Amino acid sequence: MRILMQPIDMIAWFTREGIPNPIRYKLTSDDTSNIVVKVDRVITRSEEKLAGNRMLIFRCQSEINGLLKLYELKYELSTCKWYLHKA
């Protein structure tokens, strides 16, 4: 997997404790077309502190163009922004 750290638009639901669960996201590719990816399965969820910012890391898998792909999503708690971290 290579590191991208690309901002994405996310649809997620939150538990009563405030923990997000990703459902699907929209990614703008280099040729300005939008790609929508449904998160099929969240494999692991962990938390890290990077330069004082708390981030939740989701290792996920989805079927994209008929292939099963693994990737990581990051959620920055202080700014409420989502990133495609590794793909």
PDB file as gemmi writes it, atoms N, CA and C in Angstrom:
CRYST1    1.000    1.000    1.000  90.00  90.00  90.00 P 1                      
ATOM      1  N   MET A   1       0.846  -1.183   0.000  1.00  0.00           N  
ATOM      2  CA  MET A   1       0.000   0.000   0.000  1.00  0.00           C  
ATOM      3  C   MET A   1       0.887   1.240   0.000  1.00  0.00           C  
ATOM      4  N   ARG A   2       0.476   2.236  -0.750  1.00  0.00           N  
ATOM      5  CA  ARG A   2       1.231   3.487  -0.754  1.00  0.00           C  
ATOM      6  C   ARG A   2       0.436   4.560  -0.011  1.00  0.00           C  
ATOM      7  N   ILE A   3       1.133   5.502   0.552  1.00  0.00           N  
ATOM      8  CA  ILE A   3       0.514   6.553   1.351  1.00  0.00           C  
ATOM      9  C   ILE A   3       0.018   7.660   0.439  1.00  0.00           C  
ATOM     10  N   LEU A   4      -1.271   8.013   0.572  1.00  0.00           N  
ATOM     11  CA  LEU A   4      -1.891   9.047  -0.247  1.00  0.00           C  
ATOM     12  C   LEU A   4      -2.249  10.290   0.563  1.00  0.00           C  
ATOM     13  N   MET A   5      -2.878  10.087   1.713  1.00  0.00           N  
ATOM     14  CA  MET A   5      -3.378  11.153   2.590  1.00  0.00           C  
ATOM     15  C   MET A   5      -4.179  12.178   1.792  1.00  0.00           C  
ATOM     16  N   GLN A   6      -5.155  11.668   1.025  1.00  0.00           N  
ATOM     17  CA  GLN A   6      -5.995  12.492   0.166  1.00  0.00           C  
ATOM     18  C   GLN A   6      -7.337  12.747   0.862  1.00  0.00           C  
ATOM     19  N   PRO A   7      -7.788  14.020   0.946  1.00  0.00           N  
ATOM     20  CA  PRO A   7      -9.084  14.302   1.564  1.00  0.00           C  
ATOM     21  C   PRO A   7     -10.226  13.686   0.759  1.00  0.00           C  
ATOM     22  N   ILE A   8     -11.231  13.168   1.462  1.00  0.00           N  
ATOM     23  CA  ILE A   8     -12.376  12.537   0.814  1.00  0.00           C  
ATOM     24  C   ILE A   8     -13.665  13.028   1.467  1.00  0.00           C  
ATOM     25  N   ASP A   9     -14.783  12.861   0.755  1.00  0.00           N  
ATOM     26  CA  ASP A   9     -16.114  13.113   1.299  1.00  0.00           C  
ATOM     27  C   ASP A   9     -16.654  11.778   1.792  1.00  0.00           C  
ATOM     28  N   MET A  10     -17.137  11.744   3.045  1.00  0.00           N  
ATOM     29  CA  MET A  10     -17.527  10.486   3.683  1.00  0.00           C  
ATOM     30  C   MET A  10     -18.974  10.544   4.158  1.00  0.00           C  
ATOM     31  N   ILE A  11     -19.649   9.412   4.030  1.00  0.00           N  
ATOM     32  CA  ILE A  11     -20.934   9.197   4.689  1.00  0.00           C  
ATOM     33  C   ILE A  11     -20.673   8.164   5.773  1.00  0.00           C  
ATOM     34  N   ALA A  12     -20.977   8.512   7.018  1.00  0.00           N  
ATOM     35  CA  ALA A  12     -20.711   7.635   8.153  1.00  0.00           C  
ATOM     36  C   ALA A  12     -21.841   7.758   9.162  1.00  0.00           C  
ATOM     37  N   TRP A  13     -21.967   6.755   9.998  1.00  0.00           N  
ATOM     38  CA  TRP A  13     -22.890   6.852  11.131  1.00  0.00           C  
ATOM     39  C   TRP A  13     -22.069   6.789  12.407  1.00  0.00           C  
ATOM     40  N   PHE A  14     -22.603   7.414  13.451  1.00  0.00           N  
ATOM     41  CA  PHE A  14     -21.884   7.537  14.720  1.00  0.00           C  
ATOM     42  C   PHE A  14     -22.655   6.820  15.825  1.00  0.00           C  
ATOM     43  N   THR A  15     -21.910   6.184  16.728  1.00  0.00           N  
ATOM     44  CA  THR A  15     -22.534   5.557  17.886  1.00  0.00           C  
ATOM     45  C   THR A  15     -22.868   6.646  18.911  1.00  0.00           C  
ATOM     46  N   ARG A  16     -23.552   6.276  19.966  1.00  0.00           N  
ATOM     47  CA  ARG A  16     -23.887   7.252  21.011  1.00  0.00           C  
ATOM     48  C   ARG A  16     -22.644   7.781  21.708  1.00  0.00           C  
ATOM     49  N   GLU A  17     -21.571   6.998  21.688  1.00  0.00           N  
ATOM     50  CA  GLU A  17     -20.307   7.430  22.295  1.00  0.00           C  
ATOM     51  C   GLU A  17     -19.518   8.346  21.365  1.00  0.00           C  
ATOM     52  N   GLY A  18     -19.968   8.519  20.119  1.00  0.00           N  
ATOM     53  CA  GLY A  18     -19.299   9.398  19.173  1.00  0.00           C  
ATOM     54  C   GLY A  18     -18.272   8.721  18.290  1.00  0.00           C  
ATOM     55  N   ILE A  19     -18.319   7.394  18.213  1.00  0.00           N  
ATOM     56  CA  ILE A  19     -17.370   6.660  17.374  1.00  0.00           C  
ATOM     57  C   ILE A  19     -17.956   6.533  15.965  1.00  0.00           C  
ATOM     58  N   PRO A  20     -17.218   7.018  14.942  1.00  0.00           N  
ATOM     59  CA  PRO A  20     -17.743   6.945  13.573  1.00  0.00           C  
ATOM     60  C   PRO A  20     -17.576   5.556  12.969  1.00  0.00           C  
ATOM     61  N   ASN A  21     -18.492   5.216  12.063  1.00  0.00           N  
ATOM     62  CA  ASN A  21     -18.433   3.978  11.297  1.00  0.00           C  
ATOM     63  C   ASN A  21     -18.644   4.344   9.831  1.00  0.00           C  
ATOM     64  N   PRO A  22     -17.613   4.198   8.995  1.00  0.00           N  
ATOM     65  CA  PRO A  22     -17.731   4.623   7.594  1.00  0.00           C  
ATOM     66  C   PRO A  22     -18.670   3.728   6.797  1.00  0.00           C  
ATOM     67  N   ILE A  23     -19.442   4.341   5.896  1.00  0.00           N  
ATOM     68  CA  ILE A  23     -20.363   3.607   5.031  1.00  0.00           C  
ATOM     69  C   ILE A  23     -19.875   3.653   3.587  1.00  0.00           C  
ATOM     70  N   ARG A  24     -19.675   4.860   3.046  1.00  0.00           N  
ATOM     71  CA  ARG A  24     -19.118   5.014   1.702  1.00  0.00           C  
ATOM     72  C   ARG A  24     -18.481   6.382   1.576  1.00  0.00           C  
ATOM     73  N   TYR A  25     -17.570   6.496   0.611  1.00  0.00           N  
ATOM     74  CA  TYR A  25     -16.871   7.757   0.419  1.00  0.00           C  
ATOM     75  C   TYR A  25     -16.746   8.095  -1.054  1.00  0.00           C  
ATOM     76  N   LYS A  26     -16.534   9.393  -1.314  1.00  0.00           N  
ATOM     77  CA  LYS A  26     -16.368   9.889  -2.678  1.00  0.00           C  
ATOM     78  C   LYS A  26     -14.967  10.455  -2.806  1.00  0.00           C  
ATOM     79  N   LEU A  27     -14.300  10.037  -3.853  1.00  0.00           N  
ATOM     80  CA  LEU A  27     -12.915  10.403  -4.117  1.00  0.00           C  
ATOM     81  C   LEU A  27     -12.862  11.103  -5.463  1.00  0.00           C  
ATOM     82  N   THR A  28     -12.193  12.250  -5.526  1.00  0.00           N  
ATOM     83  CA  THR A  28     -12.020  12.953  -6.795  1.00  0.00           C  
ATOM     84  C   THR A  28     -10.684  12.531  -7.382  1.00  0.00           C  
ATOM     85  N   SER A  29     -10.722  11.935  -8.570  1.00  0.00           N  
ATOM     86  CA  SER A  29      -9.491  11.436  -9.192  1.00  0.00           C  
ATOM     87  C   SER A  29      -8.762  12.570  -9.912  1.00  0.00           C  
ATOM     88  N   ASP A  30      -7.623  12.227 -10.505  1.00  0.00           N  
ATOM     89  CA  ASP A  30      -6.785  13.229 -11.164  1.00  0.00           C  
ATOM     90  C   ASP A  30      -7.477  13.908 -12.342  1.00  0.00           C  
ATOM     91  N   ASP A  31      -8.333  13.186 -13.051  1.00  0.00           N  
ATOM     92  CA  ASP A  31      -9.031  13.783 -14.193  1.00  0.00           C  
ATOM     93  C   ASP A  31     -10.376  14.401 -13.787  1.00  0.00           C  
ATOM     94  N   THR A  32     -10.510  14.798 -12.533  1.00  0.00           N  
ATOM     95  CA  THR A  32     -11.668  15.478 -11.918  1.00  0.00           C  
ATOM     96  C   THR A  32     -12.967  14.681 -12.016  1.00  0.00           C  
ATOM     97  N   SER A  33     -12.876  13.361 -12.186  1.00  0.00           N  
ATOM     98  CA  SER A  33     -14.082  12.546 -12.114  1.00  0.00           C  
ATOM     99  C   SER A  33     -14.235  12.021 -10.685  1.00  0.00           C  
ATOM    100  N   ASN A  34     -15.472  11.799 -10.282  1.00  0.00           N  
ATOM    101  CA  ASN A  34     -15.753  11.334  -8.924  1.00  0.00           C  
ATOM    102  C   ASN A  34     -15.902   9.822  -8.907  1.00  0.00           C  
ATOM    103  N   ILE A  35     -15.307   9.194  -7.915  1.00  0.00           N  
ATOM    104  CA  ILE A  35     -15.397   7.749  -7.724  1.00  0.00           C  
ATOM    105  C   ILE A  35     -16.039   7.513  -6.360  1.00  0.00           C  
ATOM    106  N   VAL A  36     -17.130   6.743  -6.332  1.00  0.00           N  
ATOM    107  CA  VAL A  36     -17.815   6.424  -5.079  1.00  0.00           C  
ATOM    108  C   VAL A  36     -17.492   4.984  -4.718  1.00  0.00           C  
ATOM    109  N   VAL A  37     -17.011   4.779  -3.481  1.00  0.00           N  
ATOM    110  CA  VAL A  37     -16.617   3.455  -3.010  1.00  0.00           C  
ATOM    111  C   VAL A  37     -17.421   3.130  -1.759  1.00  0.00           C  
ATOM    112  N   LYS A  38     -18.092   1.967  -1.779  1.00  0.00           N  
ATOM    113  CA  LYS A  38     -18.831   1.496  -0.608  1.00  0.00           C  
ATOM    114  C   LYS A  38     -17.877   0.691   0.267  1.00  0.00           C  
ATOM    115  N   VAL A  39     -17.845   1.006   1.556  1.00  0.00           N  
ATOM    116  CA  VAL A  39     -17.000   0.275   2.505  1.00  0.00           C  
ATOM    117  C   VAL A  39     -17.714  -1.030   2.835  1.00  0.00           C  
ATOM    118  N   ASP A  40     -17.175  -2.139   2.343  1.00  0.00           N  
ATOM    119  CA  ASP A  40     -17.805  -3.440   2.581  1.00  0.00           C  
ATOM    120  C   ASP A  40     -17.567  -3.940   3.993  1.00  0.00           C  
ATOM    121  N   ARG A  41     -16.336  -3.746   4.502  1.00  0.00           N  
ATOM    122  CA  ARG A  41     -16.010  -4.293   5.817  1.00  0.00           C  
ATOM    123  C   ARG A  41     -14.910  -3.478   6.480  1.00  0.00           C  
ATOM    124  N   VAL A  42     -15.113  -3.160   7.754  1.00  0.00           N  
ATOM    125  CA  VAL A  42     -14.069  -2.536   8.561  1.00  0.00           C  
ATOM    126  C   VAL A  42     -13.358  -3.663   9.297  1.00  0.00           C  
ATOM    127  N   ILE A  43     -12.078  -3.851   9.003  1.00  0.00           N  
ATOM    128  CA  ILE A  43     -11.320  -4.954   9.588  1.00  0.00           C  
ATOM    129  C   ILE A  43     -10.835  -4.581  10.986  1.00  0.00           C  
ATOM    130  N   THR A  44     -10.173  -3.424  11.127  1.00  0.00           N  
ATOM    131  CA  THR A  44      -9.705  -2.971  12.432  1.00  0.00           C  
ATOM    132  C   THR A  44      -9.942  -1.474  12.582  1.00  0.00           C  
ATOM    133  N   ARG A  45      -9.997  -1.050  13.836  1.00  0.00           N  
ATOM    134  CA  ARG A  45     -10.091   0.378  14.156  1.00  0.00           C  
ATOM    135  C   ARG A  45      -9.087   0.642  15.270  1.00  0.00           C  
ATOM    136  N   SER A  46      -8.233   1.638  15.074  1.00  0.00           N  
ATOM    137  CA  SER A  46      -7.256   1.994  16.096  1.00  0.00           C  
ATOM    138  C   SER A  46      -7.162   3.505  16.196  1.00  0.00           C  
ATOM    139  N   GLU A  47      -6.440   3.966  17.205  1.00  0.00           N  
ATOM    140  CA  GLU A  47      -6.288   5.406  17.420  1.00  0.00           C  
ATOM    141  C   GLU A  47      -4.805   5.733  17.505  1.00  0.00           C  
ATOM    142  N   GLU A  48      -4.423   6.874  16.928  1.00  0.00           N  
ATOM    143  CA  GLU A  48      -3.041   7.341  17.022  1.00  0.00           C  
ATOM    144  C   GLU A  48      -3.034   8.828  17.276  1.00  0.00           C  
ATOM    145  N   LYS A  49      -1.927   9.302  17.803  1.00  0.00           N  
ATOM    146  CA  LYS A  49      -1.733  10.724  18.040  1.00  0.00           C  
ATOM    147  C   LYS A  49      -0.576  11.163  17.166  1.00  0.00           C  
ATOM    148  N   LEU A  50      -0.841  12.010  16.186  1.00  0.00           N  
ATOM    149  CA  LEU A  50       0.173  12.475  15.248  1.00  0.00           C  
ATOM    150  C   LEU A  50       0.311  13.977  15.406  1.00  0.00           C  
ATOM    151  N   ALA A  51       1.457  14.428  15.895  1.00  0.00           N  
ATOM    152  CA  ALA A  51       1.731  15.853  16.148  1.00  0.00           C  
ATOM    153  C   ALA A  51       0.675  16.468  17.068  1.00  0.00           C  
ATOM    154  N   GLY A  52       0.206  15.707  18.036  1.00  0.00           N  
ATOM    155  CA  GLY A  52      -0.782  16.194  18.991  1.00  0.00           C  
ATOM    156  C   GLY A  52      -2.220  16.062  18.534  1.00  0.00           C  
ATOM    157  N   ASN A  53      -2.457  15.640  17.278  1.00  0.00           N  
ATOM    158  CA  ASN A  53      -3.810  15.459  16.755  1.00  0.00           C  
ATOM    159  C   ASN A  53      -4.228  14.006  16.906  1.00  0.00           C  
ATOM    160  N   ARG A  54      -5.371  13.798  17.556  1.00  0.00           N  
ATOM    161  CA  ARG A  54      -5.899  12.440  17.679  1.00  0.00           C  
ATOM    162  C   ARG A  54      -6.573  12.051  16.369  1.00  0.00           C  
ATOM    163  N   MET A  55      -6.254  10.850  15.896  1.00  0.00           N  
ATOM    164  CA  MET A  55      -6.833  10.339  14.654  1.00  0.00           C  
ATOM    165  C   MET A  55      -7.274   8.902  14.852  1.00  0.00           C  
ATOM    166  N   LEU A  56      -8.423   8.565  14.262  1.00  0.00           N  
ATOM    167  CA  LEU A  56      -8.883   7.184  14.227  1.00  0.00           C  
ATOM    168  C   LEU A  56      -8.488   6.606  12.880  1.00  0.00           C  
ATOM    169  N   ILE A  57      -7.932   5.406  12.894  1.00  0.00           N  
ATOM    170  CA  ILE A  57      -7.498   4.738  11.672  1.00  0.00           C  
ATOM    171  C   ILE A  57      -8.383   3.514  11.456  1.00  0.00           C  
ATOM    172  N   PHE A  58      -8.984   3.428  10.281  1.00  0.00           N  
ATOM    173  CA  PHE A  58      -9.844   2.310   9.916  1.00  0.00           C  
ATOM    174  C   PHE A  58      -9.174   1.543   8.789  1.00  0.00           C  
ATOM    175  N   ARG A  59      -8.875   0.257   9.012  1.00  0.00           N  
ATOM    176  CA  ARG A  59      -8.386  -0.610   7.938  1.00  0.00           C  
ATOM    177  C   ARG A  59      -9.628  -1.296   7.376  1.00  0.00           C  
ATOM    178  N   CYS A  60      -9.881  -1.083   6.087  1.00  0.00           N  
ATOM    179  CA  CYS A  60     -11.117  -1.531   5.456  1.00  0.00           C  
ATOM    180  C   CYS A  60     -10.836  -2.355   4.214  1.00  0.00           C  
ATOM    181  N   GLN A  61     -11.894  -3.007   3.723  1.00  0.00           N  
ATOM    182  CA  GLN A  61     -11.808  -3.688   2.445  1.00  0.00           C  
ATOM    183  C   GLN A  61     -13.089  -3.453   1.675  1.00  0.00           C  
ATOM    184  N   SER A  62     -12.946  -3.370   0.359  1.00  0.00           N  
ATOM    185  CA  SER A  62     -14.071  -3.167  -0.547  1.00  0.00           C  
ATOM    186  C   SER A  62     -13.790  -3.871  -1.852  1.00  0.00           C  
ATOM    187  N   GLU A  63     -14.865  -4.166  -2.563  1.00  0.00           N  
ATOM    188  CA  GLU A  63     -14.728  -4.710  -3.904  1.00  0.00           C  
ATOM    189  C   GLU A  63     -14.795  -3.549  -4.878  1.00  0.00           C  
ATOM    190  N   ILE A  64     -13.679  -3.288  -5.563  1.00  0.00           N  
ATOM    191  CA  ILE A  64     -13.586  -2.170  -6.506  1.00  0.00           C  
ATOM    192  C   ILE A  64     -13.226  -2.754  -7.863  1.00  0.00           C  
ATOM    193  N   ASN A  65     -14.098  -2.553  -8.840  1.00  0.00           N  
ATOM    194  CA  ASN A  65     -13.920  -3.085 -10.202  1.00  0.00           C  
ATOM    195  C   ASN A  65     -13.693  -4.598 -10.207  1.00  0.00           C  
ATOM    196  N   GLY A  66     -14.407  -5.306  -9.354  1.00  0.00           N  
ATOM    197  CA  GLY A  66     -14.324  -6.752  -9.308  1.00  0.00           C  
ATOM    198  C   GLY A  66     -13.157  -7.311  -8.506  1.00  0.00           C  
ATOM    199  N   LEU A  67     -12.308  -6.450  -7.947  1.00  0.00           N  
ATOM    200  CA  LEU A  67     -11.163  -6.891  -7.154  1.00  0.00           C  
ATOM    201  C   LEU A  67     -11.339  -6.484  -5.694  1.00  0.00           C  
ATOM    202  N   LEU A  68     -10.933  -7.344  -4.777  1.00  0.00           N  
ATOM    203  CA  LEU A  68     -10.996  -7.051  -3.351  1.00  0.00           C  
ATOM    204  C   LEU A  68      -9.780  -6.217  -2.972  1.00  0.00           C  
ATOM    205  N   LYS A  69     -10.007  -4.983  -2.500  1.00  0.00           N  
ATOM    206  CA  LYS A  69      -8.924  -4.047  -2.190  1.00  0.00           C  
ATOM    207  C   LYS A  69      -8.897  -3.759  -0.696  1.00  0.00           C  
ATOM    208  N   LEU A  70      -7.693  -3.659  -0.135  1.00  0.00           N  
ATOM    209  CA  LEU A  70      -7.485  -3.217   1.239  1.00  0.00           C  
ATOM    210  C   LEU A  70      -7.005  -1.778   1.208  1.00  0.00           C  
ATOM    211  N   TYR A  71      -7.467  -0.970   2.176  1.00  0.00           N  
ATOM    212  CA  TYR A  71      -7.061   0.429   2.261  1.00  0.00           C  
ATOM    213  C   TYR A  71      -7.268   0.909   3.683  1.00  0.00           C  
ATOM    214  N   GLU A  72      -6.700   2.082   3.992  1.00  0.00           N  
ATOM    215  CA  GLU A  72      -6.859   2.684   5.314  1.00  0.00           C  
ATOM    216  C   GLU A  72      -7.486   4.060   5.187  1.00  0.00           C  
ATOM    217  N   LEU A  73      -8.436   4.326   6.072  1.00  0.00           N  
ATOM    218  CA  LEU A  73      -9.079   5.632   6.175  1.00  0.00           C  
ATOM    219  C   LEU A  73      -8.675   6.252   7.500  1.00  0.00           C  
ATOM    220  N   LYS A  74      -8.490   7.567   7.516  1.00  0.00           N  
ATOM    221  CA  LYS A  74      -8.181   8.277   8.755  1.00  0.00           C  
ATOM    222  C   LYS A  74      -9.254   9.320   9.001  1.00  0.00           C  
ATOM    223  N   TYR A  75      -9.643   9.439  10.274  1.00  0.00           N  
ATOM    224  CA  TYR A  75     -10.611  10.445  10.705  1.00  0.00           C  
ATOM    225  C   TYR A  75      -9.930  11.314  11.742  1.00  0.00           C  
ATOM    226  N   GLU A  76      -9.781  12.599  11.442  1.00  0.00           N  
ATOM    227  CA  GLU A  76      -9.152  13.542  12.364  1.00  0.00           C  
ATOM    228  C   GLU A  76     -10.219  14.081  13.305  1.00  0.00           C  
ATOM    229  N   LEU A  77     -10.076  13.797  14.597  1.00  0.00           N  
ATOM    230  CA  LEU A  77     -11.106  14.132  15.577  1.00  0.00           C  
ATOM    231  C   LEU A  77     -11.263  15.635  15.795  1.00  0.00           C  
ATOM    232  N   SER A  78     -10.185  16.401  15.739  1.00  0.00           N  
ATOM    233  CA  SER A  78     -10.281  17.838  16.031  1.00  0.00           C  
ATOM    234  C   SER A  78     -10.952  18.622  14.910  1.00  0.00           C  
ATOM    235  N   THR A  79     -10.782  18.197  13.653  1.00  0.00           N  
ATOM    236  CA  THR A  79     -11.356  18.935  12.523  1.00  0.00           C  
ATOM    237  C   THR A  79     -12.514  18.198  11.858  1.00  0.00           C  
ATOM    238  N   CYS A  80     -12.772  16.949  12.259  1.00  0.00           N  
ATOM    239  CA  CYS A  80     -13.832  16.110  11.684  1.00  0.00           C  
ATOM    240  C   CYS A  80     -13.638  15.902  10.183  1.00  0.00           C  
ATOM    241  N   LYS A  81     -12.394  15.720   9.747  1.00  0.00           N  
ATOM    242  CA  LYS A  81     -12.098  15.486   8.334  1.00  0.00           C  
ATOM    243  C   LYS A  81     -11.669  14.042   8.125  1.00  0.00           C  
ATOM    244  N   TRP A  82     -12.037  13.510   6.948  1.00  0.00           N  
ATOM    245  CA  TRP A  82     -11.690  12.147   6.552  1.00  0.00           C  
ATOM    246  C   TRP A  82     -10.618  12.191   5.477  1.00  0.00           C  
ATOM    247  N   TYR A  83      -9.720  11.192   5.510  1.00  0.00           N  
ATOM    248  CA  TYR A  83      -8.658  11.068   4.527  1.00  0.00           C  
ATOM    249  C   TYR A  83      -8.523   9.621   4.081  1.00  0.00           C  
ATOM    250  N   LEU A  84      -8.230   9.427   2.795  1.00  0.00           N  
ATOM    251  CA  LEU A  84      -7.808   8.126   2.303  1.00  0.00           C  
ATOM    252  C   LEU A  84      -6.312   8.077   2.545  1.00  0.00           C  
ATOM    253  N   HIS A  85      -5.907   7.336   3.566  1.00  0.00           N  
ATOM    254  CA  HIS A  85      -4.508   7.351   4.003  1.00  0.00           C  
ATOM    255  C   HIS A  85      -3.638   6.435   3.146  1.00  0.00           C  
ATOM    256  N   LYS A  86      -3.990   5.181   3.033  1.00  0.00           N  
ATOM    257  CA  LYS A  86      -3.213   4.211   2.250  1.00  0.00           C  
ATOM    258  C   LYS A  86      -4.129   3.463   1.315  1.00  0.00           C  
ATOM    259  N   ALA A  87      -3.633   3.205   0.111  1.00  0.00           N  
ATOM    260  CA  ALA A  87      -4.408   2.420  -0.854  1.00  0.00           C  
ATOM    261  C   ALA A  87      -3.480   1.555  -1.667  1.00  0.00           C  
TER     262      ALA A  87                                                      
END                                                                             
